[in-house]
């Protein structure tokens, strides 16, 4: 998932960003309501996580403005204001869910996954991918090949998910940097090569036909069969 966290507490925002990335998701940050509003209007996000008390533009006003502009991205409101009246106001402002602070990250993540699935309505991005005998389930974070489970680190999972989403197509280094590492520039390192090599060792080792292929001078591709 691609998430936008709108939170003015630097420590809380940093914690959430790190936790979401460790769970295999991309998280952008905005430290005030105006920046958050601009990013939410321009970016293609699966879910917005909005703190209610924000500088420059409070969370509820931000959500109302987005809804007035036709932005229907699901919103989960985080707030220390947890009374029934507070939650009702948040939902009536256009929020889709409301989680009082303090909260458990596992519950926050579960609620966000529900919002993302609900948004898909069964016709959006699939929750699972299959290429040949390789299967990836986005909800359970489970990967198998030939029925054998493959244990991946969060970044490896995101890398494989992106490759499988574009199965049969060449995926360039720039595409991987932007969508898997969230870099909008080339850091001039071999980070992609290292991760692809590790992923290959887990996905292709012990199988007759490779699944992850290098397209020289272009990038990488996941496809069933052929030479890599």
C-alpha positions in Angstrom: 0.0 0.0 0.0 1.0 3.6 -0.5 0.0 5.7 2.6 0.1 9.3 3.5 0.7 10.1 7.2 -0.4 13.7 8.2 1.0 14.1 11.7 2.7 17.1 13.3 4.3 15.1 16.1 7.7 14.4 14.6 8.4 11.4 16.9 5.0 9.8 16.3 5.3 10.4 12.5 8.7 8.8 12.4 7.5 5.8 14.4 4.6 5.3 12.0 6.6 5.7 8.9 9.2 3.2 10.1 6.5 0.7 11.2 4.6 0.9 7.9 7.8 0.4 5.9 8.8 -2.6 8.0 5.3 -4.0 7.1 6.2 -3.6 3.5 4.3 -0.4 2.6 5.3 3.0 1.3 4.6 5.9 3.6 4.9 9.6 2.8 4.8 12.3 5.6 3.3 15.7 6.0 3.8 17.8 9.1 0.9 20.2 8.8 -2.6 20.3 7.4 -1.8 22.4 4.4 1.0 20.2 3.2 -1.1 17.2 3.9 -4.0 18.6 1.9 -1.7 19.3 -1.1 -0.1 15.9 -1.1 -3.5 14.1 -0.6 -4.9 16.0 -3.7 -1.9 15.3 -5.9 -0.8 11.8 -4.8 -2.3 8.4 -5.5 -2.7 7.0 -2.0 -4.5 3.9 -0.8 -5.2 5.4 2.6 -4.6 8.7 4.5 -3.8 8.6 8.2 -4.7 12.0 9.6 -4.1 13.4 13.0 -7.0 15.5 14.2 -5.0 18.3 15.8 -2.8 19.8 13.1 -1.2 23.2 12.6 -2.3 25.5 9.7 -5.3 23.4 8.8 -6.9 21.0 11.4 -7.6 17.4 10.5 -11.4 17.7 10.2 -11.2 20.8 8.0 -8.6 19.0 5.8 -10.9 16.0 5.3 -14.0 18.2 4.6 -12.0 20.1 2.0 -10.8 16.9 0.3 -14.3 15.5 0.1 -15.5 18.8 -1.3 -12.9 18.5 -4.0 -14.0 15.0 -4.9 -11.0 13.2 -3.3 -12.5 9.9 -2.1 -9.3 8.3 -0.7 -10.2 6.4 2.6 -9.2 8.4 5.7 -8.4 7.0 9.1 -8.3 9.6 11.8 -5.9 9.4 14.8 -6.7 11.5 17.8 -6.2 11.9 21.5 -9.9 13.0 21.5 -11.6 9.7 21.9 -15.1 10.5 23.2 -18.2 9.4 21.3 -18.9 13.0 20.3 -15.4 13.3 18.9 -15.6 10.1 16.9 -19.0 11.1 15.5 -17.6 14.5 14.4 -14.7 12.8 12.7 -16.9 10.4 10.8 -19.4 13.1 9.8 -16.5 15.3 8.5 -15.8 12.5 5.9 -13.5 10.2 7.8 -13.9 6.5 7.2 -12.5 5.2 10.5 -11.5 6.8 13.8 -8.8 5.4 16.2 -8.2 7.1 19.6 -4.7 7.4 21.0 -3.0 5.5 22.4 -3.4 2.6 20.1 -1.7 -0.6 19.1 0.1 -0.5 15.7 -1.3 -4.0 14.9 -4.8 -2.7 15.2 -4.0 0.5 13.1 -2.5 -1.7 10.4 -5.5 -4.0 10.4 -7.9 -1.1 10.1 -6.0 0.4 7.2 -5.9 -2.9 5.4 -9.7 -3.1 5.7 -10.1 0.4 4.3 -7.8 -0.4 1.4 -9.7 -3.6 0.6 -13.1 -1.8 0.9 -11.9 0.9 -1.5 -10.9 -1.8 -4.1 -14.5 -3.1 -4.0 -13.3 -6.4 -5.5 -12.5 -4.7 -8.8 -9.3 -2.8 -8.0 -5.8 -4.1 -7.4 -5.8 -7.8 -6.8 -4.9 -9.2 -3.3 -2.8 -12.0 -4.8 -0.6 -12.7 -7.8 0.4 -15.9 -9.5 3.0 -16.5 -12.2 3.5 -20.1 -13.1 3.9 -22.0 -9.8 4.9 -18.8 -7.9 2.2 -17.3 -5.7 2.2 -14.1 -3.6 -0.6 -13.1 -1.2 -0.6 -9.5 -0.3 -2.9 -9.8 2.7 -1.2 -12.7 4.5 2.3 -11.7 3.2 2.8 -15.3 2.2 4.9 -16.4 -0.8 5.0 -19.9 -2.1 6.5 -21.7 -5.2 5.4 -25.1 -6.1 3.5 -25.2 -2.8 6.8 -24.6 -0.8 6.7 -21.5 1.4 9.4 -18.8 0.8 10.3 -16.5 3.6 11.1 -13.0 2.5 12.1 -9.8 4.2 9.7 -6.8 3.9 11.8 -5.1 1.1 12.1 -8.4 -0.8 8.4 -8.9 -0.5 7.7 -5.5 -2.0 10.2 -6.0 -4.7 8.7 -9.4 -5.7 5.2 -8.0 -5.5 6.0 -5.1 -7.9 7.7 -7.5 -10.3 4.8 -9.9 -10.2 2.3 -7.0 -10.6 4.1 -6.3 -13.9 4.7 -9.9 -14.9 5.8 -10.3 -18.5 6.9 -6.6 -18.6 10.3 -5.1 -18.3 10.6 -3.2 -14.9 13.3 -0.6 -15.0 15.7 0.5 -12.2 13.9 3.9 -12.1 10.5 2.2 -11.6 11.9 0.0 -8.8 13.6 3.0 -7.1 10.4 5.0 -7.1 7.9 2.3 -6.2 9.8 -0.1 -4.0 12.4 2.2 -2.4 10.4 5.5 -2.7 13.5 7.3 -4.2 12.8 9.9 -6.8 16.5 9.9 -7.8 19.2 7.4 -8.4 21.4 7.0 -5.3 24.2 5.6 -7.5 24.4 2.4 -5.5 23.9 -1.3 -6.3 21.1 -1.6 -3.8 18.7 -3.0 -6.5 21.2 -5.5 -7.8 21.9 -6.8 -4.3 18.2 -7.2 -3.5 17.4 -8.9 -6.8 20.3 -11.3 -6.3 19.0 -12.2 -2.8 15.4 -12.5 -4.1 16.6 -14.8 -6.9 18.4 -17.0 -4.4 15.2 -17.5 -2.5 12.7 -17.8 -5.4 14.7 -19.7 -8.1 17.1 -21.8 -6.0 16.3 -25.5 -6.4 13.9 -25.0 -9.3 14.7 -26.0 -12.9 13.4 -22.9 -14.5 14.2 -19.3 -13.3 11.4 -17.0 -12.6 13.3 -13.7 -12.2 15.1 -12.6 -15.4 17.5 -9.8 -16.2 16.8 -7.9 -19.4 20.3 -6.5 -20.2 20.4 -2.7 -20.5 16.7 -2.4 -19.5 15.8 -3.9 -16.2 14.2 -7.0 -14.7 11.2 -9.2 -15.5 9.2 -11.9 -13.8 7.9 -14.6 -16.2 7.4 -18.3 -16.2 10.0 -20.3 -18.1 12.9 -19.2 -20.4 16.4 -18.3 -19.7 17.3 -15.6 -17.2 
